[in-house]
Amino acid sequence: MQQHWKVGDLARLAGLTVRTLRYYDQIGLFSPSGHSDSGHRMYNEADIQLLQKILSLKDLGLSLEEIKRVMEGQTYSSSEIVAIQIERVRKQIRAQQKLLAELERVAERMNHQEPLSIDAFLTLLESMKQSQEKYLIEHRLSWERHFDLLGDFLNDK
């Protein structure tokens, strides 16, 4: 018997928000395979595999529009994927360099016992926020391993 998940259940499983899944449906990227009698979106195992592919492509650095084109049959060469990854790594390096500079600036002020201005504090917070992208990527990879385990479990039944 095939299992189905409501949008909230899938969102929790995938580490996404319900709003994100609804947006993906709205733009035609990822729609549920069915609806319950009461109108709730219902997703099946094939939907979960499709969502995993979408999120993996997103992790490769493709935009939602590019992912949509891939789902419609367009392919990207290995060199195009590598170029996207290179740009992504460069962006991460710039964000980490900015965070390091901000932290060094704050440390210097603290060493001289100078008060930290609101602007300096806000700049530091923004740099820290940008550096969280690495954490989010690691979370997504953990989620993919969870889906692999779920797939193994479902295939054993």
N, C-alpha and C positions, 0 to 999 in steps of 0.2 A: 504494500500500500504506500502510495506516495505521500510524503509529508508536505504541509503547507505552512507558511509563516505570514503573519500579519505584518504590516509595514513597521510597527513599533518593535516587534520581535526581530525583524531583519536588521533594523537600524542598530539595535543593541548588539546583535551578533557581529555586525560589520564594523562597529565603532563609528558609525555615522549618525547624523541626526535624521529624524523623520522629514524635516524640512528639505534636507539634501536629496533624499530619495524622491520626494514629491517634485523637486526641481528637475531632477533627472528625467522624471516622467513627463513633466511639462515641456521640456525641450526635445523630447523624443529620443533621448539617449538610452533610457532604461525604464521600461514599463512593466507592471505586474502581468503575470500570465492570466490572472483572473480576478474576480471580485466575489466576496461573500454575498449571501442573500441580503445582508444589511448594508452592502456597498463598500465594505472594507477592502483595500487592496490585498491581494493574496499572492504570495510568491512561492514557487516550487524549487526543487533542486536545480533544474536547468537555469532558472533565474539567478540562483546563487552563483553558479559557475560563470554566468555572463557578468554579474557584478564583480566577481573576482578579476575577470579579464579587464574590465573597465578600470578598476582601481590599480591593477598592475600597469596598465598603459599610462595612467595618471602618474604613477610613481616613476615611470620612465621619463616624465617631463612633458608629455603631450598635453595640449590644452583640451578642454571638453569638445571643442569643435573638431580638432584633429582626431580625437577618440571616436567621435561620431562618424567621421569619414572612414576610419579603420573598420568600424562595425558595419559600414555599408559596403566594404570590400576594398577600399584603397589600402595599399601597403606602403610601408616605409622601408627603405633599404637599411642595411646595417650601418652604413656610414651616416645616414640621416639620424638614426637613433643615437649613434655615438656623438654626433654634433650637438644634438639636443642635450645629451648628458654633460658634455663639456661645458656648454653654456650654463647649465644648472650648477655644476661644481664651481664655476667661476663666480656665480651669484652667491653661493654659500660661502666661498672664501672671502668675498667682499663684505658680507654680513658679519663673519667672524672677525675680520680685521677691524671693522667699525666697532664691534663690541669690545675687542681687546683695547683699542684706543680709548674708548669711553671709560672702561674699567681702570686703565692706567691713569687717566685724568682724575678720576674720583679718588683713587688711592693716593695720588700726589697731593690732592687737597686735604685728604684726611691726615697724611703724614705731616702736613704743615698746620694742622688743626684749623683749617679754613672751613667756613660753613659751605654747604652744598646748596647751590641755587636751585630753584624750582625748574628752570630750563635745563640745567645740567642733569637733574634727577629724571626729568621726562625724556631727555635724549638717551640716558642710560636704559630706562625702561623700554624704549622703542628698540634699541639695539638688542636687548635681551629677548624681546618678543620675536624678532627676526631670527635669532639663533635657535629658537624652539623648533624650526622646521626639521632639523636633524632628528629631534625626538619624535616628531610626528611620523617621519619616514620609518624609524625603527618600530614604532607602534604598528604601522601598517604591515610591515614584514611579519611581525608577530601574529597579526590577524590572519595573514595569508597562511601561515603554518597551521593556525587553528582551523581554517577551512580545509586544508589538506587532510588534517586528522578527521574532521567531520566527514569528508568525502570517503575516506577509508572506512569509517564506521558505517556509513550508509551503504557502501558497496558490499560490506560483509554480511548484511542482513538479507 
